Amino acid sequence: MDPKNFTKPPGAFTQQPAKTGMFKDLEATELYCPRCQKPVPVRKRLLLVLPQGDKYEYRCAFCAETVGEKMDRHGKHMTLIV
Ligand SMILES: [Zn+2]
């Protein structure tokens, strides 16, 4: 019997960083890089501008490997220039 285990308040074990709610806009700031083999900070680069939206790619900040892509759709506010 260790009395120290029974004197801690219930909240003492739940000091995890609040990770939920950080992804309001699905904006990725860290992605897994297969080359670095760890989650890395990424740089967002505009890749293509398409009628249906802008295509971004995420590149590893260390080795510049492409680690993800994202399509930002314009929705109905797009002005079509054809
Ligand atoms: Zn990398």
PDB file of the backbone (N, CA, C, O) and the ligand in Angstrom, with CONECT records:
HET     ZN  A 101       1
ATOM      1  N   MET A   1       0.849  -1.211   0.000  1.00  0.00           N
ATOM      2  CA  MET A   1       0.000   0.000   0.000  1.00  0.00           C
ATOM      3  C   MET A   1       0.876   1.249   0.000  1.00  0.00           C
ATOM      4  O   MET A   1       1.666   1.455   0.921  1.00  0.00           O
ATOM      5  N   ASP A   2       0.745   2.036  -0.972  1.00  0.00           N
ATOM      6  CA  ASP A   2       1.472   3.292  -1.043  1.00  0.00           C
ATOM      7  C   ASP A   2       0.472   4.430  -0.880  1.00  0.00           C
ATOM      8  O   ASP A   2      -0.336   4.687  -1.773  1.00  0.00           O
ATOM      9  N   PRO A   3       0.527   5.095   0.235  1.00  0.00           N
ATOM     10  CA  PRO A   3      -0.487   6.137   0.481  1.00  0.00           C
ATOM     11  C   PRO A   3      -0.401   7.286  -0.510  1.00  0.00           C
ATOM     12  O   PRO A   3      -1.378   8.018  -0.669  1.00  0.00           O
ATOM     13  N   LYS A   4       0.729   7.473  -1.181  1.00  0.00           N
ATOM     14  CA  LYS A   4       0.846   8.589  -2.126  1.00  0.00           C
ATOM     15  C   LYS A   4      -0.089   8.413  -3.325  1.00  0.00           C
ATOM     16  O   LYS A   4      -0.532   9.382  -3.942  1.00  0.00           O
ATOM     17  N   ASN A   5      -0.372   7.146  -3.632  1.00  0.00           N
ATOM     18  CA  ASN A   5      -1.250   6.906  -4.775  1.00  0.00           C
ATOM     19  C   ASN A   5      -2.687   7.303  -4.499  1.00  0.00           C
ATOM     20  O   ASN A   5      -3.481   7.475  -5.423  1.00  0.00           O
ATOM     21  N   PHE A   6      -3.013   7.445  -3.241  1.00  0.00           N
ATOM     22  CA  PHE A   6      -4.406   7.721  -2.900  1.00  0.00           C
ATOM     23  C   PHE A   6      -4.633   9.187  -2.537  1.00  0.00           C
ATOM     24  O   PHE A   6      -5.770   9.598  -2.303  1.00  0.00           O
ATOM     25  N   THR A   7      -3.591   9.957  -2.490  1.00  0.00           N
ATOM     26  CA  THR A   7      -3.746  11.363  -2.109  1.00  0.00           C
ATOM     27  C   THR A   7      -3.773  12.295  -3.309  1.00  0.00           C
ATOM     28  O   THR A   7      -4.036  13.489  -3.168  1.00  0.00           O
ATOM     29  N   LYS A   8      -3.497  11.744  -4.501  1.00  0.00           N
ATOM     30  CA  LYS A   8      -3.516  12.612  -5.668  1.00  0.00           C
ATOM     31  C   LYS A   8      -4.951  12.923  -6.072  1.00  0.00           C
ATOM     32  O   LYS A   8      -5.814  12.045  -6.061  1.00  0.00           O
ATOM     33  N   PRO A   9      -5.194  14.158  -6.422  1.00  0.00           N
ATOM     34  CA  PRO A   9      -6.539  14.483  -6.916  1.00  0.00           C
ATOM     35  C   PRO A   9      -6.793  13.788  -8.255  1.00  0.00           C
ATOM     36  O   PRO A   9      -5.850  13.476  -8.982  1.00  0.00           O
ATOM     37  N   PRO A  10      -8.040  13.552  -8.576  1.00  0.00           N
ATOM     38  CA  PRO A  10      -8.364  12.817  -9.806  1.00  0.00           C
ATOM     39  C   PRO A  10      -7.827  13.491 -11.057  1.00  0.00           C
ATOM     40  O   PRO A  10      -7.543  12.812 -12.043  1.00  0.00           O
ATOM     41  N   GLY A  11      -7.684  14.797 -11.041  1.00  0.00           N
ATOM     42  CA  GLY A  11      -7.228  15.496 -12.239  1.00  0.00           C
ATOM     43  C   GLY A  11      -5.734  15.444 -12.452  1.00  0.00           C
ATOM     44  O   GLY A  11      -5.240  15.951 -13.459  1.00  0.00           O
ATOM     45  N   ALA A  12      -5.003  14.847 -11.535  1.00  0.00           N
ATOM     46  CA  ALA A  12      -3.554  14.880 -11.633  1.00  0.00           C
ATOM     47  C   ALA A  12      -3.032  14.038 -12.787  1.00  0.00           C
ATOM     48  O   ALA A  12      -1.922  14.251 -13.275  1.00  0.00           O
ATOM     49  N   PHE A  13      -3.839  13.086 -13.213  1.00  0.00           N
ATOM     50  CA  PHE A  13      -3.369  12.207 -14.279  1.00  0.00           C
ATOM     51  C   PHE A  13      -3.856  12.643 -15.658  1.00  0.00           C
ATOM     52  O   PHE A  13      -3.496  12.036 -16.667  1.00  0.00           O
ATOM     53  N   THR A  14      -4.646  13.656 -15.701  1.00  0.00           N
ATOM     54  CA  THR A  14      -5.243  14.042 -16.983  1.00  0.00           C
ATOM     55  C   THR A  14      -4.654  15.347 -17.492  1.00  0.00           C
ATOM     56  O   THR A  14      -5.375  16.198 -18.014  1.00  0.00           O
ATOM     57  N   GLN A  15      -3.366  15.503 -17.344  1.00  0.00           N
ATOM     58  CA  GLN A  15      -2.749  16.734 -17.833  1.00  0.00           C
ATOM     59  C   GLN A  15      -2.192  16.543 -19.234  1.00  0.00           C
ATOM     60  O   GLN A  15      -1.035  16.868 -19.502  1.00  0.00           O
ATOM     61  N   GLN A  16      -3.007  16.023 -20.110  1.00  0.00           N
ATOM     62  CA  GLN A  16      -2.572  15.883 -21.486  1.00  0.00           C
ATOM     63  C   GLN A  16      -2.862  17.184 -22.235  1.00  0.00           C
ATOM     64  O   GLN A  16      -3.838  17.875 -21.940  1.00  0.00           O
ATOM     65  N   PRO A  17      -2.028  17.504 -23.185  1.00  0.00           N
ATOM     66  CA  PRO A  17      -2.306  18.695 -23.988  1.00  0.00           C
ATOM     67  C   PRO A  17      -3.593  18.534 -24.779  1.00  0.00           C
ATOM     68  O   PRO A  17      -3.867  17.469 -25.332  1.00  0.00           O
ATOM     69  N   ALA A  18      -4.365  19.581 -24.825  1.00  0.00           N
ATOM     70  CA  ALA A  18      -5.646  19.508 -25.527  1.00  0.00           C
ATOM     71  C   ALA A  18      -5.406  19.521 -27.019  1.00  0.00           C
ATOM     72  O   ALA A  18      -5.148  20.565 -27.618  1.00  0.00           O
ATOM     73  N   LYS A  19      -5.496  18.357 -27.600  1.00  0.00           N
ATOM     74  CA  LYS A  19      -5.243  18.272 -29.036  1.00  0.00           C
ATOM     75  C   LYS A  19      -6.514  18.430 -29.848  1.00  0.00           C
ATOM     76  O   LYS A  19      -6.478  18.823 -31.014  1.00  0.00           O
ATOM     77  N   THR A  20      -7.616  18.123 -29.229  1.00  0.00           N
ATOM     78  CA  THR A  20      -8.855  18.294 -29.970  1.00  0.00           C
ATOM     79  C   THR A  20      -9.188  19.775 -30.071  1.00  0.00           C
ATOM     80  O   THR A  20      -8.950  20.544 -29.139  1.00  0.00           O
ATOM     81  N   GLY A  21      -9.729  20.155 -31.189  1.00  0.00           N
ATOM     82  CA  GLY A  21     -10.094  21.540 -31.378  1.00  0.00           C
ATOM     83  C   GLY A  21      -8.993  22.365 -32.022  1.00  0.00           C
ATOM     84  O   GLY A  21      -9.163  23.561 -32.258  1.00  0.00           O
ATOM     85  N   MET A  22      -7.867  21.729 -32.304  1.00  0.00           N
ATOM     86  CA  MET A  22      -6.793  22.473 -32.943  1.00  0.00           C
ATOM     87  C   MET A  22      -6.937  22.507 -34.456  1.00  0.00           C
ATOM     88  O   MET A  22      -6.264  23.279 -35.139  1.00  0.00           O
ATOM     89  N   PHE A  23      -7.804  21.679 -34.961  1.00  0.00           N
ATOM     90  CA  PHE A  23      -7.919  21.573 -36.404  1.00  0.00           C
ATOM     91  C   PHE A  23      -9.217  22.216 -36.883  1.00  0.00           C
ATOM     92  O   PHE A  23     -10.091  21.555 -37.443  1.00  0.00           O
ATOM     93  N   LYS A  24      -9.314  23.492 -36.651  1.00  0.00           N
ATOM     94  CA  LYS A  24     -10.539  24.183 -37.022  1.00  0.00           C
ATOM     95  C   LYS A  24     -10.727  24.196 -38.525  1.00  0.00           C
ATOM     96  O   LYS A  24     -11.834  23.975 -39.017  1.00  0.00           O
ATOM     97  N   ASP A  25      -9.672  24.448 -39.244  1.00  0.00           N
ATOM     98  CA  ASP A  25      -9.772  24.593 -40.690  1.00  0.00           C
ATOM     99  C   ASP A  25      -9.074  23.444 -41.398  1.00  0.00           C
ATOM    100  O   ASP A  25      -8.718  23.552 -42.572  1.00  0.00           O
ATOM    101  N   LEU A  26      -8.884  22.370 -40.700  1.00  0.00           N
ATOM    102  CA  LEU A  26      -8.137  21.229 -41.222  1.00  0.00           C
ATOM    103  C   LEU A  26      -6.771  21.677 -41.740  1.00  0.00           C
ATOM    104  O   LEU A  26      -6.231  21.110 -42.690  1.00  0.00           O
ATOM    105  N   GLU A  27      -6.241  22.680 -41.111  1.00  0.00           N
ATOM    106  CA  GLU A  27      -4.956  23.206 -41.540  1.00  0.00           C
ATOM    107  C   GLU A  27      -3.844  22.364 -40.944  1.00  0.00           C
ATOM    108  O   GLU A  27      -3.665  22.315 -39.727  1.00  0.00           O
ATOM    109  N   ALA A  28      -3.115  21.716 -41.801  1.00  0.00           N
ATOM    110  CA  ALA A  28      -2.067  20.833 -41.309  1.00  0.00           C
ATOM    111  C   ALA A  28      -0.797  21.621 -41.066  1.00  0.00           C
ATOM    112  O   ALA A  28      -0.325  22.336 -41.950  1.00  0.00           O
ATOM    113  N   THR A  29      -0.251  21.496 -39.893  1.00  0.00           N
ATOM    114  CA  THR A  29       1.024  22.135 -39.606  1.00  0.00           C
ATOM    115  C   THR A  29       2.115  21.107 -39.392  1.00  0.00           C
ATOM    116  O   THR A  29       3.301  21.423 -39.490  1.00  0.00           O
ATOM    117  N   GLU A  30       1.720  19.870 -39.098  1.00  0.00           N
ATOM    118  CA  GLU A  30       2.691  18.804 -38.963  1.00  0.00           C
ATOM    119  C   GLU A  30       2.157  17.561 -39.653  1.00  0.00           C
ATOM    120  O   GLU A  30       1.018  17.151 -39.433  1.00  0.00           O
ATOM    121  N   LEU A  31       2.980  16.980 -40.476  1.00  0.00           N
ATOM    122  CA  LEU A  31       2.603  15.754 -41.155  1.00  0.00           C
ATOM    123  C   LEU A  31       3.750  14.764 -41.058  1.00  0.00           C
ATOM    124  O   LEU A  31       4.902  15.123 -40.813  1.00  0.00           O
ATOM    125  N   TYR A  32       3.394  13.523 -41.256  1.00  0.00           N
ATOM    126  CA  TYR A  32       4.425  12.488 -41.197  1.00  0.00           C
ATOM    127  C   TYR A  32       5.228  12.491 -42.480  1.00  0.00           C
ATOM    128  O   TYR A  32       4.669  12.397 -43.572  1.00  0.00           O
ATOM    129  N   CYS A  33       6.512  12.596 -42.350  1.00  0.00           N
ATOM    130  CA  CYS A  33       7.382  12.568 -43.519  1.00  0.00           C
ATOM    131  C   CYS A  33       7.997  11.188 -43.648  1.00  0.00           C
ATOM    132  O   CYS A  33       8.671  10.719 -42.730  1.00  0.00           O
ATOM    133  N   PRO A  34       7.771  10.530 -44.781  1.00  0.00           N
ATOM    134  CA  PRO A  34       8.320   9.166 -44.938  1.00  0.00           C
ATOM    135  C   PRO A  34       9.838   9.168 -45.022  1.00  0.00           C
ATOM    136  O   PRO A  34      10.486   8.166 -44.719  1.00  0.00           O
ATOM    137  N   ARG A  35      10.397  10.288 -45.431  1.00  0.00           N
ATOM    138  CA  ARG A  35      11.855  10.303 -45.561  1.00  0.00           C
ATOM    139  C   ARG A  35      12.521  10.571 -44.201  1.00  0.00           C
ATOM    140  O   ARG A  35      13.517   9.939 -43.849  1.00  0.00           O
ATOM    141  N   CYS A  36      11.955  11.513 -43.454  1.00  0.00           N
ATOM    142  CA  CYS A  36      12.494  11.782 -42.115  1.00  0.00           C
ATOM    143  C   CYS A  36      11.995  10.746 -41.110  1.00  0.00           C
ATOM    144  O   CYS A  36      12.566  10.594 -40.030  1.00  0.00           O
ATOM    145  N   GLN A  37      10.921  10.032 -41.473  1.00  0.00           N
ATOM    146  CA  GLN A  37      10.340   8.998 -40.621  1.00  0.00           C
ATOM    147  C   GLN A  37       9.893   9.555 -39.289  1.00  0.00           C
ATOM    148  O   GLN A  37      10.109   8.943 -38.242  1.00  0.00           O
ATOM    149  N   LYS A  38       9.271  10.715 -39.332  1.00  0.00           N
ATOM    150  CA  LYS A  38       8.708  11.317 -38.133  1.00  0.00           C
ATOM    151  C   LYS A  38       7.780  12.457 -38.563  1.00  0.00           C
ATOM    152  O   LYS A  38       7.854  12.934 -39.695  1.00  0.00           O
ATOM    153  N   PRO A  39       6.916  12.883 -37.658  1.00  0.00           N
ATOM    154  CA  PRO A  39       6.097  14.047 -37.970  1.00  0.00           C
ATOM    155  C   PRO A  39       6.968  15.294 -38.067  1.00  0.00           C
ATOM    156  O   PRO A  39       7.802  15.554 -37.200  1.00  0.00           O
ATOM    157  N   VAL A  40       6.767  16.039 -39.104  1.00  0.00           N
ATOM    158  CA  VAL A  40       7.620  17.204 -39.342  1.00  0.00           C
ATOM    159  C   VAL A  40       6.750  18.437 -39.590  1.00  0.00           C
ATOM    160  O   VAL A  40       5.609  18.315 -40.037  1.00  0.00           O
ATOM    161  N   PRO A  41       7.280  19.604 -39.305  1.00  0.00           N
ATOM    162  CA  PRO A  41       6.579  20.822 -39.717  1.00  0.00           C
ATOM    163  C   PRO A  41       6.607  20.935 -41.233  1.00  0.00           C
ATOM    164  O   PRO A  41       7.599  20.589 -41.875  1.00  0.00           O
ATOM    165  N   VAL A  42       5.529  21.414 -41.788  1.00  0.00           N
ATOM    166  CA  VAL A  42       5.428  21.435 -43.240  1.00  0.00           C
ATOM    167  C   VAL A  42       5.242  22.860 -43.732  1.00  0.00           C
ATOM    168  O   VAL A  42       4.799  23.745 -43.000  1.00  0.00           O
ATOM    169  N   ARG A  43       5.587  23.046 -44.963  1.00  0.00           N
ATOM    170  CA  ARG A  43       5.353  24.322 -45.624  1.00  0.00           C
ATOM    171  C   ARG A  43       4.275  24.144 -46.668  1.00  0.00           C
ATOM    172  O   ARG A  43       4.298  23.205 -47.463  1.00  0.00           O
ATOM    173  N   LYS A  44       3.337  25.060 -46.650  1.00  0.00           N
ATOM    174  CA  LYS A  44       2.219  24.998 -47.590  1.00  0.00           C
ATOM    175  C   LYS A  44       2.590  25.764 -48.846  1.00  0.00           C
ATOM    176  O   LYS A  44       2.998  26.924 -48.787  1.00  0.00           O
ATOM    177  N   ARG A  45       2.444  25.114 -49.960  1.00  0.00           N
ATOM    178  CA  ARG A  45       2.776  25.770 -51.222  1.00  0.00           C
ATOM    179  C   ARG A  45       1.598  25.677 -52.172  1.00  0.00           C
ATOM    180  O   ARG A  45       0.970  24.627 -52.309  1.00  0.00           O
ATOM    181  N   LEU A  46       1.314  26.778 -52.816  1.00  0.00           N
ATOM    182  CA  LEU A  46       0.260  26.770 -53.826  1.00  0.00           C
ATOM    183  C   LEU A  46       0.776  26.056 -55.063  1.00  0.00           C
ATOM    184  O   LEU A  46       1.785  26.437 -55.656  1.00  0.00           O
ATOM    185  N   LEU A  47       0.057  25.018 -55.428  1.00  0.00           N
ATOM    186  CA  LEU A  47       0.542  24.165 -56.515  1.00  0.00           C
ATOM    187  C   LEU A  47      -0.154  24.490 -57.827  1.00  0.00           C
ATOM    188  O   LEU A  47       0.483  24.702 -58.859  1.00  0.00           O
ATOM    189  N   LEU A  48      -1.478  24.523 -57.758  1.00  0.00           N
ATOM    190  CA  LEU A  48      -2.268  24.733 -58.960  1.00  0.00           C
ATOM    191  C   LEU A  48      -3.479  25.587 -58.630  1.00  0.00           C
ATOM    192  O   LEU A  48      -4.042  25.495 -57.540  1.00  0.00           O
ATOM    193  N   VAL A  49      -3.862  26.399 -59.565  1.00  0.00           N
ATOM    194  CA  VAL A  49      -5.122  27.128 -59.422  1.00  0.00           C
ATOM    195  C   VAL A  49      -6.090  26.575 -60.456  1.00  0.00           C
ATOM    196  O   VAL A  49      -5.927  26.777 -61.659  1.00  0.00           O
ATOM    197  N   LEU A  50      -7.083  25.885 -59.968  1.00  0.00           N
ATOM    198  CA  LEU A  50      -8.048  25.235 -60.838  1.00  0.00           C
ATOM    199  C   LEU A  50      -9.391  25.927 -60.690  1.00  0.00           C
ATOM    200  O   LEU A  50      -9.645  26.608 -59.698  1.00  0.00           O
ATOM    201  N   PRO A  51     -10.249  25.746 -61.688  1.00  0.00           N
ATOM    202  CA  PRO A  51     -11.587  26.357 -61.580  1.00  0.00           C
ATOM    203  C   PRO A  51     -12.336  25.912 -60.336  1.00  0.00           C
ATOM    204  O   PRO A  51     -13.123  26.677 -59.780  1.00  0.00           O
ATOM    205  N   GLN A  52     -12.104  24.699 -59.898  1.00  0.00           N
ATOM    206  CA  GLN A  52     -12.836  24.200 -58.725  1.00  0.00           C
ATOM    207  C   GLN A  52     -12.132  24.512 -57.417  1.00  0.00           C
ATOM    208  O   GLN A  52     -12.678  24.253 -56.345  1.00  0.00           O
ATOM    209  N   GLY A  53     -10.938  25.061 -57.489  1.00  0.00           N
ATOM    210  CA  GLY A  53     -10.272  25.411 -56.240  1.00  0.00           C
ATOM    211  C   GLY A  53      -8.763  25.483 -56.407  1.00  0.00           C
ATOM    212  O   GLY A  53      -8.213  25.190 -57.469  1.00  0.00           O
ATOM    213  N   ASP A  54      -8.124  25.878 -55.336  1.00  0.00           N
ATOM    214  CA  ASP A  54      -6.667  25.948 -55.334  1.00  0.00           C
ATOM    215  C   ASP A  54      -6.105  24.665 -54.758  1.00  0.00           C
ATOM    216  O   ASP A  54      -6.567  24.173 -53.728  1.00  0.00           O
ATOM    217  N   LYS A  55      -5.131  24.144 -55.417  1.00  0.00           N
ATOM    218  CA  LYS A  55      -4.501  22.934 -54.938  1.00  0.00           C
ATOM    219  C   LYS A  55      -3.186  23.290 -54.263  1.00  0.00           C
ATOM    220  O   LYS A  55      -2.304  23.911 -54.857  1.00  0.00           O
ATOM    221  N   TYR A  56      -3.082  22.879 -53.011  1.00  0.00           N
ATOM    222  CA  TYR A  56      -1.865  23.137 -52.256  1.00  0.00           C
ATOM    223  C   TYR A  56      -1.136  21.830 -52.024  1.00  0.00           C
ATOM    224  O   TYR A  56      -1.733  20.754 -52.015  1.00  0.00           O
ATOM    225  N   GLU A  57       0.147  21.945 -51.840  1.00  0.00           N
ATOM    226  CA  GLU A  57       0.903  20.782 -51.410  1.00  0.00           C
ATOM    227  C   GLU A  57       1.669  21.144 -50.151  1.00  0.00           C
ATOM    228  O   GLU A  57       2.041  22.297 -49.932  1.00  0.00           O
ATOM    229  N   TYR A  58       1.892  20.140 -49.339  1.00  0.00           N
ATOM    230  CA  TYR A  58       2.654  20.327 -48.107  1.00  0.00           C
ATOM    231  C   TYR A  58       3.991  19.635 -48.263  1.00  0.00           C
ATOM    232  O   TYR A  58       4.085  18.456 -48.602  1.00  0.00           O
ATOM    233  N   ARG A  59       5.012  20.417 -48.002  1.00  0.00           N
ATOM    234  CA  ARG A  59       6.351  19.846 -48.118  1.00  0.00           C
ATOM    235  C   ARG A  59       7.058  19.866 -46.779  1.00  0.00           C
ATOM    236  O   ARG A  59       6.897  20.787 -45.977  1.00  0.00           O
ATOM    237  N   CYS A  60       7.832  18.842 -46.562  1.00  0.00           N
ATOM    238  CA  CYS A  60       8.611  18.733 -45.333  1.00  0.00           C
ATOM    239  C   CYS A  60       9.559  19.928 -45.221  1.00  0.00           C
ATOM    240  O   CYS A  60      10.216  20.302 -46.192  1.00  0.00           O
ATOM    241  N   ALA A  61       9.621  20.516 -44.037  1.00  0.00           N
ATOM    242  CA  ALA A  61      10.470  21.689 -43.840  1.00  0.00           C
ATOM    243  C   ALA A  61      11.948  21.318 -43.824  1.00  0.00           C
ATOM    244  O   ALA A  61      12.810  22.187 -43.955  1.00  0.00           O
ATOM    245  N   PHE A  62      12.235  20.057 -43.667  1.00  0.00           N
ATOM    246  CA  PHE A  62      13.633  19.634 -43.568  1.00  0.00           C
ATOM    247  C   PHE A  62      14.176  19.124 -44.892  1.00  0.00           C
ATOM    248  O   PHE A  62      15.245  19.546 -45.332  1.00  0.00           O
ATOM    249  N   CYS A  63      13.442  18.214 -45.531  1.00  0.00           N
ATOM    250  CA  CYS A  63      13.982  17.571 -46.723  1.00  0.00           C
ATOM    251  C   CYS A  63      13.188  17.910 -47.972  1.00  0.00           C
ATOM    252  O   CYS A  63      13.526  17.446 -49.061  1.00  0.00           O
ATOM    253  N   ALA A  64      12.136  18.711 -47.835  1.00  0.00           N
ATOM    254  CA  ALA A  64      11.340  19.184 -48.958  1.00  0.00           C
ATOM    255  C   ALA A  64      10.570  18.062 -49.651  1.00  0.00           C
ATOM    256  O   ALA A  64      10.106  18.229 -50.779  1.00  0.00           O
ATOM    257  N   GLU A  65      10.437  16.942 -48.990  1.00  0.00           N
ATOM    258  CA  GLU A  65       9.627  15.869 -49.533  1.00  0.00           C
ATOM    259  C   GLU A  65       8.154  16.262 -49.472  1.00  0.00           C
ATOM    260  O   GLU A  65       7.700  16.850 -48.491  1.00  0.00           O
ATOM    261  N   THR A  66       7.416  15.933 -50.528  1.00  0.00           N
ATOM    262  CA  THR A  66       5.986  16.204 -50.509  1.00  0.00           C
ATOM    263  C   THR A  66       5.304  15.216 -49.582  1.00  0.00           C
ATOM    264  O   THR A  66       5.383  14.004 -49.783  1.00  0.00           O
ATOM    265  N   VAL A  67       4.642  15.736 -48.577  1.00  0.00           N
ATOM    266  CA  VAL A  67       4.044  14.848 -47.579  1.00  0.00           C
ATOM    267  C   VAL A  67       2.530  14.937 -47.574  1.00  0.00           C
ATOM    268  O   VAL A  67       1.866  14.200 -46.846  1.00  0.00           O
ATOM    269  N   GLY A  68       1.979  15.832 -48.378  1.00  0.00           N
ATOM    270  CA  GLY A  68       0.528  15.893 -48.405  1.00  0.00           C
ATOM    271  C   GLY A  68       0.032  16.902 -49.417  1.00  0.00           C
ATOM    272  O   GLY A  68       0.778  17.760 -49.890  1.00  0.00           O
ATOM    273  N   GLU A  69      -1.239  16.781 -49.735  1.00  0.00           N
ATOM    274  CA  GLU A  69      -1.870  17.714 -50.649  1.00  0.00           C
ATOM    275  C   GLU A  69      -3.207  18.129 -50.077  1.00  0.00           C
ATOM    276  O   GLU A  69      -3.808  17.428 -49.263  1.00  0.00           O
ATOM    277  N   LYS A  70      -3.648  19.273 -50.521  1.00  0.00           N
ATOM    278  CA  LYS A  70      -4.937  19.759 -50.043  1.00  0.00           C
ATOM    279  C   LYS A  70      -5.601  20.557 -51.142  1.00  0.00           C
ATOM    280  O   LYS A  70      -4.955  21.311 -51.869  1.00  0.00           O
ATOM    281  N   MET A  71      -6.898  20.377 -51.246  1.00  0.00           N
ATOM    282  CA  MET A  71      -7.669  21.124 -52.227  1.00  0.00           C
ATOM    283  C   MET A  71      -8.542  22.130 -51.495  1.00  0.00           C
ATOM    284  O   MET A  71      -9.427  21.764 -50.722  1.00  0.00           O
ATOM    285  N   ASP A  72      -8.279  23.398 -51.751  1.00  0.00           N
ATOM    286  CA  ASP A  72      -9.115  24.447 -51.172  1.00  0.00           C
ATOM    287  C   ASP A  72     -10.167  24.843 -52.199  1.00  0.00           C
ATOM    288  O   ASP A  72      -9.887  25.499 -53.202  1.00  0.00           O
ATOM    289  N   ARG A  73     -11.375  24.421 -51.906  1.00  0.00           N
ATOM    290  CA  ARG A  73     -12.426  24.689 -52.883  1.00  0.00           C
ATOM    291  C   ARG A  73     -12.972  26.104 -52.694  1.00  0.00           C
ATOM    292  O   ARG A  73     -13.165  26.586 -51.578  1.00  0.00           O
ATOM    293  N   HIS A  74     -13.208  26.732 -53.820  1.00  0.00           N
ATOM    294  CA  HIS A  74     -13.708  28.102 -53.753  1.00  0.00           C
ATOM    295  C   HIS A  74     -15.185  28.149 -53.415  1.00  0.00           C
ATOM    296  O   HIS A  74     -15.682  29.157 -52.911  1.00  0.00           O
ATOM    297  N   GLY A  75     -15.881  27.068 -53.690  1.00  0.00           N
ATOM    298  CA  GLY A  75     -17.318  27.102 -53.480  1.00  0.00           C
ATOM    299  C   GLY A  75     -18.010  27.874 -54.589  1.00  0.00           C
ATOM    300  O   GLY A  75     -17.590  27.825 -55.745  1.00  0.00           O
ATOM    301  N   LYS A  76     -19.051  28.575 -54.243  1.00  0.00           N
ATOM    302  CA  LYS A  76     -19.864  29.230 -55.254  1.00  0.00           C
ATOM    303  C   LYS A  76     -19.447  30.671 -55.509  1.00  0.00           C
ATOM    304  O   LYS A  76     -20.068  31.369 -56.310  1.00  0.00           O
ATOM    305  N   HIS A  77     -18.416  31.106 -54.842  1.00  0.00           N
ATOM    306  CA  HIS A  77     -17.991  32.487 -55.010  1.00  0.00           C
ATOM    307  C   HIS A  77     -16.902  32.617 -56.073  1.00  0.00           C
ATOM    308  O   HIS A  77     -16.273  33.665 -56.210  1.00  0.00           O
ATOM    309  N   MET A  78     -16.696  31.554 -56.807  1.00  0.00           N
ATOM    310  CA  MET A  78     -15.657  31.568 -57.805  1.00  0.00           C
ATOM    311  C   MET A  78     -16.098  32.344 -59.039  1.00  0.00           C
ATOM    312  O   MET A  78     -17.204  32.164 -59.550  1.00  0.00           O
ATOM    313  N   THR A  79     -15.214  33.200 -59.496  1.00  0.00           N
ATOM    314  CA  THR A  79     -15.470  33.906 -60.747  1.00  0.00           C
ATOM    315  C   THR A  79     -14.801  33.124 -61.868  1.00  0.00           C
ATOM    316  O   THR A  79     -13.578  32.990 -61.914  1.00  0.00           O
ATOM    317  N   LEU A  80     -15.611  32.623 -62.748  1.00  0.00           N
ATOM    318  CA  LEU A  80     -15.076  31.810 -63.816  1.00  0.00           C
ATOM    319  C   LEU A  80     -14.515  32.690 -64.938  1.00  0.00           C
ATOM    320  O   LEU A  80     -15.208  33.547 -65.486  1.00  0.00           O
ATOM    321  N   ILE A  81     -13.274  32.459 -65.252  1.00  0.00           N
ATOM    322  CA  ILE A  81     -12.660  33.163 -66.372  1.00  0.00           C
ATOM    323  C   ILE A  81     -12.331  32.126 -67.428  1.00  0.00           C
ATOM    324  O   ILE A  81     -11.315  31.438 -67.333  1.00  0.00           O
ATOM    325  N   VAL A  82     -13.182  32.011 -68.427  1.00  0.00           N
ATOM    326  CA  VAL A  82     -12.989  30.981 -69.447  1.00  0.00           C
ATOM    327  C   VAL A  82     -12.758  31.653 -70.788  1.00  0.00           C
ATOM    328  O   VAL A  82     -12.571  30.972 -71.796  1.00  0.00           O
TER     329      VAL A  82
HETATM  330 ZN    ZN A 101      11.383  15.125 -44.386  1.00  0.00          ZN2+
END
